[in-house]
Amino acid sequence: MERYGSHVTHVHAHEVGGAPTLQDVESALQELRPKLMTITHVDTSTGVAANVKELAALGRKYGALIIVDGVCATAGEEMRQDDWGIDIALTASQKAIGAPPGLAIVVAGPRAMEAFKKRSTPVSNYYSDWNAWLPIMQAYEGRKPSYFGTPPVNLIWALHVSLKEILSEGMDARFSRHKRLSNAFKSAMTALGMKQVPTHPGLSATTLSAIYYPEGVNATLVRLINEAGVIVAGGLHPAIKERYFRVGHMGAVSAGDIIATVGAIETGLRRAGYRFEPGIGLAAAQRDL
C-alpha cells in the first residue's frame, strides 16, 4: 500500500509466533483513526491465525474500513463477512478454496462500494480499477455480453467446481473438518516431541501448521520427508527460517492425507537420526480423527 502513497502503520506481535494484542491494536486505532484497517487472517510464514471477529469489531468502532487478507484462510478458517462487518475480503483460488492458482478473488461489501464511489482521485492501478470491472460484472448479471479483457475461462470453471463442492459440504461442516484435521496433525507433532511456531494453541491456524525441527535435526528433514512421498515447505520467517517447516492441511484434504503426511514425517525423522517411538505420531493423529 505504501507504493500507492498510503501512510501505513504496522501493529506487530511482540515475538515470533505471537500476535498483536487487542489492546495494542485499539491503542493504534485511537491514535491514528485510520481510513483502512487490514488484517491477515492466517500468516503463512508462522501459522498464526488472527482473531478477525474481534479485530474487525475494533476497526469499525473507530470508523475504519475493514480489509481481510484471507489467502491462507478463506474456506478453511471460519470467517463470516457480513456478520463480522468485514468490508473487503481478499483471497486467491489455490489454497483452501481448492482450485488451481491464478485467480485473485475480491468480495466487497456496501461500505467499501460507497467509499469507492466517493473517491476524488483516479485509481492508480489500471487492472485493479473497479470502474473497469463493475460494468462487466453487471453486464454478465444481466446476461449481456461485455468486454474488458479475456478471462481465464479454465480457471473460472475450476473455481466454479470448487465452489459447488464447498457449498455441497456446507460451511459449518467444512470449518469443523478443517479443525479436526488440524488438531489431528498437531497432536501427532506434539507426540513426536516437536513444538509449533505459534506461541500458544489459541493462535494456531487450522489451515496450516508451522513446526520447529526437534533437537538435533535440521532443514534436511524437508528433503527426507519429500523422499518419503510427501511435499512439505521450509520456513519463511527470516528470524527462524532454518529452524522450522510448514505443512498445509486445507481444501480437499482428507484424514488419509493426514495419516500419509504424518507417516512420511516419521520416516524422515527416523532417517535424520531422531529417536522416537515408531508410530507414536500416527497413533496420536488417529485418536483425533
C-alpha positions as CSV (number, residue, x, y, z in Angstrom):
1,M,0.0,0.0,0.0
2,E,2.9,2.3,0.6
3,R,3.8,2.0,-3.1
4,Y,0.5,3.7,-3.9
5,G,1.0,6.6,-1.5
6,S,-0.7,5.3,1.6
7,H,0.7,6.0,5.1
8,V,0.9,2.6,6.7
9,T,1.3,1.8,10.4
10,H,2.1,-1.8,11.4
11,V,1.0,-3.2,14.8
12,H,3.4,-6.0,15.3
13,A,3.5,-9.1,17.5
14,H,5.8,-8.9,20.5
15,E,7.6,-12.1,19.5
16,V,7.8,-14.5,16.6
17,G,4.8,-16.8,16.7
18,G,2.7,-14.3,18.6
19,A,0.0,-11.8,17.5
20,P,-0.6,-8.2,18.3
21,T,-2.9,-7.8,21.4
22,L,-6.3,-6.3,21.0
23,Q,-5.1,-3.6,23.4
24,D,-2.2,-2.7,21.1
25,V,-4.5,-2.6,18.1
26,E,-7.0,-0.4,19.9
27,S,-4.3,2.0,21.0
28,A,-3.2,2.4,17.5
29,L,-6.7,2.9,16.2
30,Q,-7.4,5.6,18.9
31,E,-4.2,7.4,18.0
32,L,-4.4,7.2,14.2
33,R,-8.1,7.0,13.3
34,P,-7.2,5.3,10.0
35,K,-9.3,5.1,6.9
36,L,-8.5,1.4,6.5
37,M,-7.6,-1.4,8.8
38,T,-6.0,-4.5,7.1
39,I,-5.9,-7.9,8.8
40,T,-4.0,-11.0,7.7
41,H,-6.3,-13.9,8.7
42,V,-3.6,-16.5,8.7
43,D,0.1,-15.6,8.5
44,T,1.6,-18.1,6.0
45,S,5.1,-17.7,7.5
46,T,4.2,-18.6,11.1
47,G,0.9,-20.4,11.0
48,V,-0.6,-17.8,13.4
49,A,-4.3,-17.0,12.9
50,A,-5.7,-13.6,13.8
51,N,-8.8,-13.0,15.8
52,V,-10.6,-11.5,12.9
53,K,-14.0,-11.2,14.5
54,E,-12.7,-9.1,17.5
55,L,-10.2,-7.1,15.3
56,A,-12.9,-6.2,12.8
57,A,-15.2,-5.0,15.6
58,L,-12.5,-2.8,16.9
59,G,-11.8,-1.3,13.5
60,R,-15.4,-0.5,12.9
61,K,-15.6,1.1,16.4
62,Y,-13.1,3.6,15.2
63,G,-14.6,4.1,11.8
64,A,-12.1,2.2,9.6
65,L,-13.0,0.1,6.6
66,I,-12.0,-3.5,7.3
67,I,-10.0,-5.4,4.8
68,V,-9.1,-9.1,5.4
69,D,-6.4,-11.0,3.6
70,G,-7.8,-14.5,3.6
71,V,-5.4,-16.1,1.1
72,C,-4.4,-18.8,3.5
73,A,-7.7,-18.9,5.3
74,T,-10.8,-18.5,3.2
75,A,-13.0,-21.6,3.0
76,G,-10.9,-23.3,5.8
77,E,-10.9,-20.9,8.7
78,E,-14.2,-19.6,10.0
79,M,-15.0,-16.1,8.6
80,R,-18.4,-14.5,8.3
81,Q,-18.0,-11.4,6.3
82,D,-21.5,-9.9,6.8
83,D,-21.8,-10.9,10.5
84,W,-18.4,-9.7,11.4
85,G,-18.5,-6.4,9.5
86,I,-15.7,-7.1,7.0
87,D,-15.8,-4.6,4.2
88,I,-13.4,-6.3,1.8
89,A,-12.4,-9.9,1.8
90,L,-9.4,-10.8,-0.4
91,T,-8.3,-14.3,-1.3
92,A,-6.9,-16.5,-4.0
93,S,-8.1,-19.6,-5.7
94,Q,-5.4,-22.0,-4.9
95,K,-5.4,-22.7,-1.1
96,A,-8.4,-23.7,1.0
97,I,-10.8,-22.9,-1.9
98,G,-9.0,-25.8,-3.7
99,A,-8.8,-24.5,-7.3
100,P,-5.6,-24.1,-9.4
101,P,-3.6,-20.9,-8.8
102,G,-4.2,-17.8,-10.9
103,L,-7.3,-16.0,-9.7
104,A,-7.5,-13.1,-7.2
105,I,-10.9,-13.0,-5.5
106,V,-12.3,-9.9,-4.0
107,V,-15.7,-9.6,-2.2
108,A,-16.6,-6.0,-1.4
109,G,-19.4,-5.0,0.9
110,P,-21.7,-1.9,0.8
111,R,-19.4,0.3,2.9
112,A,-16.5,-0.4,0.6
113,M,-18.5,0.2,-2.5
114,E,-19.8,3.5,-1.1
115,A,-16.2,4.6,-0.2
116,F,-15.1,3.7,-3.8
117,K,-17.9,5.8,-5.3
118,K,-16.8,8.8,-3.3
119,R,-13.2,8.7,-4.5
120,S,-11.8,12.1,-5.5
121,T,-8.7,10.8,-7.3
122,P,-8.3,8.2,-10.1
123,V,-7.4,4.6,-9.3
124,S,-3.6,4.4,-9.9
125,N,-3.6,0.7,-10.9
126,Y,-5.4,0.1,-14.2
127,Y,-6.0,-3.6,-13.7
128,S,-7.4,-3.1,-10.2
129,D,-9.7,-0.2,-11.1
130,W,-13.3,-1.3,-10.2
131,N,-14.6,1.2,-12.7
132,A,-13.3,-1.1,-15.4
133,W,-14.6,-4.3,-13.8
134,L,-18.0,-3.4,-12.4
135,P,-19.7,-2.8,-15.8
136,I,-18.5,-6.2,-17.0
137,M,-19.9,-7.9,-13.9
138,Q,-23.2,-6.0,-14.1
139,A,-23.5,-7.0,-17.8
140,Y,-22.9,-10.6,-17.0
141,E,-25.5,-10.5,-14.3
142,G,-27.9,-9.1,-16.9
143,R,-26.9,-11.9,-19.3
144,K,-25.5,-9.3,-21.7
145,P,-22.1,-9.6,-23.5
146,S,-19.4,-7.1,-22.4
147,Y,-15.6,-7.0,-22.6
148,F,-12.7,-5.7,-20.6
149,G,-10.1,-8.4,-21.0
150,T,-10.1,-12.1,-21.9
151,P,-10.9,-14.0,-18.8
152,P,-9.0,-17.2,-17.8
153,V,-12.0,-19.4,-18.6
154,N,-10.4,-22.7,-17.5
155,L,-9.6,-21.2,-14.1
156,I,-13.1,-19.8,-13.7
157,W,-14.6,-23.2,-14.4
158,A,-12.3,-24.8,-11.9
159,L,-13.3,-22.2,-9.4
160,H,-17.0,-23.0,-10.2
161,V,-16.4,-26.7,-9.5
162,S,-14.6,-25.9,-6.2
163,L,-17.3,-23.6,-5.0
164,K,-20.0,-26.2,-5.8
165,E,-18.1,-28.7,-3.7
166,I,-17.7,-26.2,-0.8
167,L,-21.4,-25.4,-0.8
168,S,-22.3,-29.0,-1.0
169,E,-20.2,-29.8,2.0
170,G,-21.6,-26.8,3.9
171,M,-19.6,-24.1,5.6
172,D,-20.0,-25.2,9.2
173,A,-19.1,-28.8,8.3
174,R,-16.1,-27.6,6.3
175,F,-14.9,-25.5,9.2
176,S,-15.3,-28.5,11.5
177,R,-13.4,-30.8,9.2
178,H,-10.5,-28.4,8.9
179,K,-10.3,-28.0,12.7
180,R,-10.5,-31.8,13.2
181,L,-7.7,-32.5,10.6
182,S,-5.6,-29.7,12.0
183,N,-6.0,-31.0,15.6
184,A,-5.0,-34.5,14.5
185,F,-1.9,-33.3,12.7
186,K,-0.8,-31.0,15.6
187,S,-1.4,-33.8,18.1
188,A,0.9,-36.1,16.0
189,M,3.7,-33.4,16.0
190,T,3.3,-33.0,19.8
191,A,3.5,-36.7,20.3
192,L,6.7,-36.8,18.3
193,G,8.2,-34.1,20.6
194,M,8.1,-31.2,18.2
195,K,6.9,-27.7,19.1
196,Q,4.8,-25.3,17.0
197,V,5.8,-21.8,16.0
198,P,2.6,-20.2,17.4
199,T,3.3,-19.4,21.0
200,H,0.1,-20.9,22.3
201,P,-2.6,-23.2,20.8
202,G,-5.2,-20.4,20.6
203,L,-3.1,-18.7,18.0
204,S,-2.7,-21.7,15.7
205,A,-4.3,-21.7,12.3
206,T,-6.5,-24.7,11.3
207,T,-5.3,-24.5,7.6
208,L,-1.6,-24.6,8.3
209,S,0.9,-25.9,10.8
210,A,4.4,-24.4,11.4
211,I,6.6,-26.9,13.2
212,Y,10.0,-26.5,14.7
213,Y,12.6,-29.1,13.9
214,P,13.4,-31.3,17.0
215,E,16.7,-31.0,18.7
216,G,19.5,-32.5,16.5
217,V,17.5,-32.3,13.3
218,N,18.0,-29.5,10.7
219,A,16.4,-28.4,7.4
220,T,17.4,-31.6,5.6
221,L,14.3,-33.1,7.1
222,V,12.2,-31.3,4.4
223,R,14.1,-33.3,1.7
224,L,13.8,-36.5,3.7
225,I,10.0,-36.1,4.1
226,N,9.8,-35.3,0.3
227,E,11.7,-38.5,-0.4
228,A,9.2,-40.4,1.7
229,G,6.4,-39.2,-0.6
230,V,5.0,-36.0,0.8
231,I,6.0,-32.5,-0.1
232,V,6.2,-30.0,2.8
233,A,7.6,-26.5,2.7
234,G,10.6,-25.0,4.5
235,G,10.4,-22.0,6.8
236,L,9.7,-18.4,5.6
237,H,10.1,-16.1,8.5
238,P,13.6,-14.6,8.3
239,A,14.2,-14.8,12.0
240,I,13.7,-18.5,12.2
241,K,13.8,-19.7,8.6
242,E,16.2,-22.5,9.2
243,R,14.5,-23.8,12.3
244,Y,11.1,-25.0,11.1
245,F,9.0,-26.3,8.3
246,R,5.4,-25.8,7.2
247,V,2.5,-28.2,6.3
248,G,-0.7,-27.0,4.7
249,H,-3.9,-29.1,5.5
250,M,-6.6,-27.2,3.7
251,G,-9.1,-27.6,0.9
252,A,-9.8,-31.1,-0.3
253,V,-7.6,-32.7,2.4
254,S,-8.8,-35.9,4.0
255,A,-8.0,-38.0,7.1
256,G,-6.0,-40.3,4.8
257,D,-3.8,-37.3,3.7
258,I,-3.1,-36.5,7.3
259,I,-2.1,-40.1,8.1
260,A,0.1,-40.3,5.0
261,T,1.8,-37.0,5.9
262,V,2.5,-38.0,9.5
263,G,3.9,-41.3,8.3
264,A,6.2,-39.5,5.9
265,I,7.4,-37.2,8.7
266,E,8.1,-40.2,10.9
267,T,10.1,-41.8,8.1
268,G,12.1,-38.5,7.6
269,L,12.7,-38.2,11.3
270,R,14.0,-41.7,11.5
271,R,16.3,-41.2,8.6
272,A,17.6,-38.0,10.2
273,G,18.7,-39.9,13.2
274,Y,16.0,-38.6,15.6
275,R,14.9,-41.1,18.2
276,F,11.3,-41.7,19.0
277,E,8.8,-44.5,19.4
278,P,7.8,-45.6,15.9
279,G,4.1,-45.0,15.2
280,I,3.6,-42.6,18.1
281,G,2.7,-39.7,15.9
282,L,0.3,-41.9,13.8
283,A,-1.4,-43.2,16.9
284,A,-1.9,-39.6,18.2
285,A,-3.3,-38.4,14.8
286,Q,-5.7,-41.4,14.6
287,R,-7.1,-40.6,18.1
288,D,-8.2,-37.2,16.9
289,L,-9.5,-38.3,13.6
